[in-house]
Amino acid sequence: ASLGGATYRRIEAAEYASAAKLP
């Protein structure tokens, strides 16, 4: 995910946070 869309960036942030929660 490397698009410049604002909505896409929000999804990326959510994915990043979800991945950070994984051990």
DOTI-328502 format. One record per atom (N, C-alpha, C): x, y, z. Coordinates in steps of 0.1 Angstrom, whole numbers, padded with zeros to 4 digits, always signed. Layout:
residues N
XYZ;...
end
This chain:
residues 23
+0008-0012+0000;+0000+0000+0000;+0009+0012+0000;+0009+0019-0011;+0017+0031-0012;+0011+0042-0020;-0003+0042-0020;-0010+0052-0028;-0010+0066-0020;-0013+0077-0026;-0013+0090-0020;-0027+0094-0016;-0036+0085-0016;-0050+0089-0012;-0051+0091+0003;-0059+0101+0007;-0061+0103+0021;-0068+0091+0027;-0078+0086+0021;-0086+0075+0026;-0076+0063+0027;-0068+0061+0016;-0059+0050+0016;-0049+0051+0027;-0044+0063+0030;-0035+0065+0041;-0041+0061+0054;-0054+0064+0056;-0060+0060+0068;-0060+0045+0070;-0063+0038+0059;-0063+0023+0059;-0049+0018+0062;-0039+0025+0056;-0025+0020+0059;-0022+0022+0074;-0026+0033+0080;-0024+0036+0094;-0030+0025+0102;-0042+0021+0098;-0050+0011+0106;-0042-0003+0105;-0038-0006+0093;-0030-0018+0091;-0017-0018+0099;-0011-0007+0099;+0002-0006+0106;-0001-0008+0121;-0011-0002+0126;-0014-0003+0141;-0018-0018+0144;-0025-0024+0134;-0029-0038+0137;-0017-0047+0136;-0008-0044+0127;+0005-0052+0126;+0013-0050+0139;+0014-0038+0144;+0022-0035+0155;+0017-0042+0168;+0004-0046+0168;-0002-0053+0179;+0003-0067+0179;+0006-0072+0167;+0010-0086+0167;+0024-0088+0173;+0026-0100+0179;+0039-0103+0186;+0050-0104+0176;
end
